[in-house]
C-alpha cells in the first residue's frame, strides 16, 4: 500500500464566498464547484461530529492537478482561533510563482495583507528564491515562492 499522490489541501474558512473570491480572483485558481453538505452520515462519521452542516468549495490550479478545498462549518459552528506559523499543527499553502513582487502588489492593491514584504532567500550565500507569506481573508498563511535556481538541492 502506497500513497499515489496528494489529492487536495483543505482549509476551514469563516466565509466561503469571501475566500472563494480571494483564491479565484486574486490568486487565479479556477472554481470547480460550491456545494452544501448536510444530513450526510458519512460526513458525520469522517469528521467526528453529529448533524454536520457545511459548505464546500473546490478550486483547481489551471496548470496542474492541484486542488484546494475550502470548508465553512455551519454545524458545528466554525470557531476562530489564533493563527501563527510557529503553532504546532499550523499549515500553509505554497505556490510557485513567476513574479512574487507582482503578485504581492496585486494582493496589496486588492486590500490583502502579508506578514512582510518579499525577500530574497539565500542558502550558503546564493539567492535561490524570492518569497513572501501573504495572508488570506482568515489569516491563513499563503507562501508565494519564486525559484531562482535549484531550490531543492541548495
C-alpha positions as CSV (number, residue, x, y, z in Angstrom):
1,X,0.0,0.0,0.0
2,X,1.4,3.3,-1.1
3,X,0.2,6.9,-1.4
4,X,-0.4,7.6,-5.1
5,X,-0.3,11.4,-4.9
6,X,-1.5,14.3,-2.9
7,X,-5.2,14.8,-3.8
8,X,-6.0,18.2,-2.2
9,X,-5.2,20.6,0.6
10,X,-8.1,21.9,2.7
11,X,-8.8,24.9,4.9
12,X,-11.7,25.7,7.2
13,X,-12.8,29.3,6.5
14,X,-15.2,31.7,8.1
15,X,-16.9,33.0,4.9
16,X,-16.9,30.7,1.8
17,X,-17.8,33.4,-0.6
18,X,-15.1,35.8,0.6
19,X,-12.5,33.0,0.5
20,X,-13.5,31.8,-3.0
21,X,-13.2,35.3,-4.2
22,X,-9.7,35.6,-2.8
23,X,-8.4,32.3,-4.2
24,X,-10.2,32.7,-7.5
25,X,-9.9,36.5,-8.3
26,X,-6.6,37.3,-6.6
27,X,-4.6,34.1,-6.9
28,X,-6.1,32.8,-10.1
29,X,-7.5,29.4,-9.1
30,X,-10.5,28.0,-11.0
31,X,-13.7,27.3,-9.2
32,X,-14.9,23.8,-9.8
33,X,-18.0,23.8,-7.5
34,X,-19.5,25.1,-4.3
35,X,-21.9,22.7,-2.7
36,X,-23.7,22.2,0.6
37,X,-23.1,19.1,2.7
38,X,-26.0,18.4,5.1
39,X,-27.6,15.4,6.7
40,X,-24.9,13.0,5.4
41,X,-24.0,10.2,7.8
42,X,-20.6,9.8,6.0
43,X,-19.6,13.4,6.8
44,X,-20.7,12.9,10.5
45,X,-18.6,9.8,10.6
46,X,-15.4,11.0,8.9
47,X,-15.4,14.5,10.6
48,X,-16.4,13.2,14.0
49,X,-19.4,15.4,14.6
50,X,-23.2,14.9,14.6
51,X,-25.5,16.6,12.2
52,X,-22.7,18.2,10.2
53,X,-23.7,21.1,8.0
54,X,-21.1,22.8,5.9
55,X,-20.5,24.3,2.5
56,X,-17.6,23.1,0.5
57,X,-15.8,24.9,-2.3
58,X,-13.4,23.1,-4.6
59,X,-10.9,25.1,-6.6
60,X,-8.2,23.9,-9.1
61,X,-5.0,25.4,-10.3
62,X,-5.3,25.8,-14.1
63,X,-1.8,24.5,-14.9
64,X,-1.8,21.3,-12.9
65,X,-3.9,18.9,-10.9
66,X,-3.6,20.7,-7.6
67,X,-7.0,21.0,-5.7
68,X,-7.8,23.3,-2.9
69,X,-10.9,22.5,-0.7
70,X,-12.4,25.3,1.4
71,X,-15.0,24.4,4.1
72,X,-17.3,26.7,6.0
73,X,-18.8,24.9,9.0
74,X,-22.4,25.8,10.0
75,X,-22.9,22.9,12.4
76,X,-20.9,22.7,14.4
77,X,-20.3,26.5,14.1
78,X,-16.9,27.3,12.8
79,X,-14.6,28.7,15.5
80,X,-11.9,31.3,15.0
81,X,-8.6,30.7,16.7
82,X,-5.2,32.4,16.7
83,X,-3.1,31.5,13.7
84,X,0.6,31.7,13.9
85,X,3.2,29.8,11.9
86,X,5.0,28.6,15.0
87,X,1.9,26.8,16.4
88,X,2.2,23.0,16.2
89,X,-0.2,21.9,13.5
90,X,-0.1,25.2,11.7
91,X,-0.4,24.9,8.0
92,X,0.4,27.0,5.0
93,X,0.0,26.6,1.3
94,X,2.9,27.4,-1.0
95,X,2.5,28.5,-4.7
96,X,5.4,28.5,-7.1
97,X,5.0,31.9,-8.9
98,X,6.6,33.6,-11.8
99,X,6.9,37.1,-10.2
100,X,6.5,37.3,-6.5
101,X,6.7,41.1,-6.4
102,X,3.9,41.4,-9.0
103,X,1.6,39.1,-7.0
104,X,2.5,40.9,-3.8
105,X,1.5,44.2,-5.5
106,X,-1.8,42.7,-6.7
107,X,-2.5,41.4,-3.2
108,X,-1.9,44.7,-1.5
109,X,-3.9,46.6,-4.2
110,X,-6.8,44.3,-3.5
111,X,-6.6,45.1,0.2
112,X,-5.0,41.9,1.4
113,X,-2.1,41.7,3.8
114,X,1.2,39.9,4.1
115,X,3.4,39.1,7.1
116,X,6.2,41.1,5.5
117,X,7.4,42.3,2.0
118,X,9.0,39.9,-0.4
119,X,12.6,38.9,0.5
120,X,15.4,37.0,-1.3
121,X,16.0,33.6,0.2
122,X,19.7,32.8,0.4
123,X,21.4,29.5,1.1
124,X,25.2,29.5,1.5
125,X,25.4,33.0,0.1
126,X,23.4,32.2,-3.1
127,X,20.0,33.6,-3.8
128,X,17.8,30.6,-4.6
129,X,14.4,32.2,-4.4
130,X,12.3,35.2,-3.6
131,X,9.3,34.7,-1.3
132,X,6.6,36.3,0.8
133,X,4.0,34.9,3.2
134,X,0.7,36.5,2.3
135,X,-2.5,36.1,4.4
136,X,-5.8,35.0,3.1
137,X,-9.0,36.6,4.4
138,X,-9.0,34.4,7.5
139,X,-5.3,35.0,8.2
140,X,-4.1,31.6,6.8
141,X,-0.5,31.8,5.5
142,X,-0.1,31.5,1.8
143,X,3.6,31.3,0.7
144,X,4.4,32.8,-2.7
145,X,7.7,31.4,-3.8
146,X,9.7,32.4,-6.9
147,X,12.5,30.0,-7.6
148,X,15.8,31.5,-8.7
149,X,17.8,28.3,-9.1
150,X,18.0,24.7,-7.8
151,X,16.0,25.2,-4.6
152,X,15.7,21.5,-3.7
153,X,19.4,20.8,-3.8
154,X,20.5,24.2,-2.5
